[in-house]
Amino acid sequence: QVQLVESGGGLVQAGGSLRLSCAASGRFFSVSAMGWYRQAPGKQRELVAHITSRGSTNYADSVKDRFTISRDSAKNTVYLQMNSLKPEDTAVYYCNADLTIDTSVLYNYWGQGTQVTVSS
């Protein structure tokens, strides 16, 4: 009933930019916190950036000053603007969101992931 769909991944050269989007669709009442995670081959999934319903943001130290997370509440969409990309940013990027389904409980959902590859 609920789906998170990521888009915007691709192949770029080091120093380039990409903008990822994640849209929530389906039957739910509201979207709370949203975030982006990434997982590189052979590594654990890690938090990249997070944004609350009030707009407060947090970033991993490795992406601070390069990535910017934002959201459009009217579209139930979260974005990740990635600038000055480095080869070590190569990973599958996953969208994550807390959604209110029954007006009383938050449920956590994951997107299917989108590949970001940065060449040197």
N, C-alpha and C positions, 0 to 999 in steps of 0.2 A: 504493500500500500504506500510506503514511503520510499523514495529513491533519491540518492545524491549522485549527480552526474557531473564529472569533471571534464574540462576541455582546455585546450590551449597549449598542451605539451608539444614537444618537437625537438629537432636537432638544431643547435646553434653553436657558433664559434665562441671561444672564450672572450669575455668582454661584451657579449651581446645581451639581449633582453628577451624575456617572455612574460606573458600575462596569463595566469591560470584563472579559470572561473569554475565555480561549483554552484549548481542550482538545486535547491530542494524542491521536490514535487511529490504530490500525493495527498493523502488525507491526514492533515495535522492542523492543530490550532495555531501554533506559533513556533518560531525558531529562536532558541536561546543562543548559547555560545557556539562559535564555529572556529575551526582551526585547520591548519595544513600540517601534515606529517610527511616524512619521506623515508624510503628504505632503499639503500644501495645494496648491490649483491654482496652477500656474506656479512652484512651488518644488521643490527637491530633497527627497528623502526623508531624514528626520533621525531620529537616535536620541532616544527619549523617556526610556526607563528600561530597565535591564538587571539581571538577578538571576542569580547563579551557582548551581550545585548545592549550594554550602555556605551560601547565603543572603546573600552579599555583594551590595550594591546600588549602582547608579550612576544619576544623574539628569541630564538636561539642566538647565542653569542656569535656563531659562525656566519650568520646572515644579517646581523644588525648593520644598519646604514646602507644595505644593498637591497633588501627586500622590504616591501610594504604590504600589509594586509589591510583590506577594507571590506565593507559590506554595503549592500543595498537592501534594506529591510523590506521595501515594497516589492522587490523581486525575489526575496528569499535566497539571495545569492551572495557568496563571499568570493573575493578576488585575492590573488597574490601577484603583485608586480615584482618581477625579479630582474634586477639590473646588475651589471658588472659580473655576469655569470662566470664561474670557474669550473674546471673539469671535476673538482670534488663535489660540485652540486649535482652531478649526474645521479639520478635515482628515479624510482617510481614515487610520484607525489600523490598522497591520498587526502581527500577531504573528510572532515569529521564534524558532526554537528549534534547538538542536544536539541531535541524537539519535544514540544508538549503535544501529546496525542489525545489525552482524555481530560484535559484542563487541570489535572492535579499531579501528574507524574511526568518527569522528564525521561526520555529514552535517547540512547546514544546510537548513532548510525554512521556507517562508513561508506564512502564512495568506492568505485571499482579501481581507481588509480589511473594516472596518466604519466607516460614516460617523458622524462626530461633528460636529454643527452647533450653535454657540453664538450666540444672537441677543442683540443689545444692547438 
